[in-house]
Every structure is written in structure tokens, then in C-alpha cells.
């Protein structure tokens, strides 16, 4: 499980079942990028409100580092509970 805090100070968690059954199942290229997912949540380059998913924000960060995805953006969708 990934437990971190977003740029707004909200706690964000990613369950391993969600990572494996949703993210890696649909985006296998992300398998080596869990640290980058966390960094995107903590220090994004851009954040947009989702126009499709209520109470969700889209976090983006460009990675200049390694591999064939160097220079590409990672998008992380964060769902917020409304209480």
C-alpha cells in the first residue's frame, strides 16, 4: 500500500489491489513507476479538476528521467471522499 500526502495536505492511499487490478492491468508500462506516482501526488506540475468524475483531481508531472517514457507526463487520478 502507498500512503502519502498530496500537495494540499490531504492523506492519499493506494491499495495494492487497486495498483495491481486496475492500474497495472490497464497500464502495464507503469510497473516500475510507483515512486513516480507518489512524487506526482506530492509535487505535481499541474492539477485539474475532473469534469467526468465528481470529487476527483488529475495530477500531472513530467519525468525527464529514465526509459522510453522519458519526457512524458504521468497522470494520477485521486478520488477524494466527501464527508
Buried (B, 14 or more C-beta within 10 A) or exposed (E): EBEBEBEEEEEBEBEEEEBEEEBBEEEEEBEEBBEBBBBBBBEBEEBEEEEEEEEBBBBBBBBEEEEEBEEEBBBBEBEEEEE
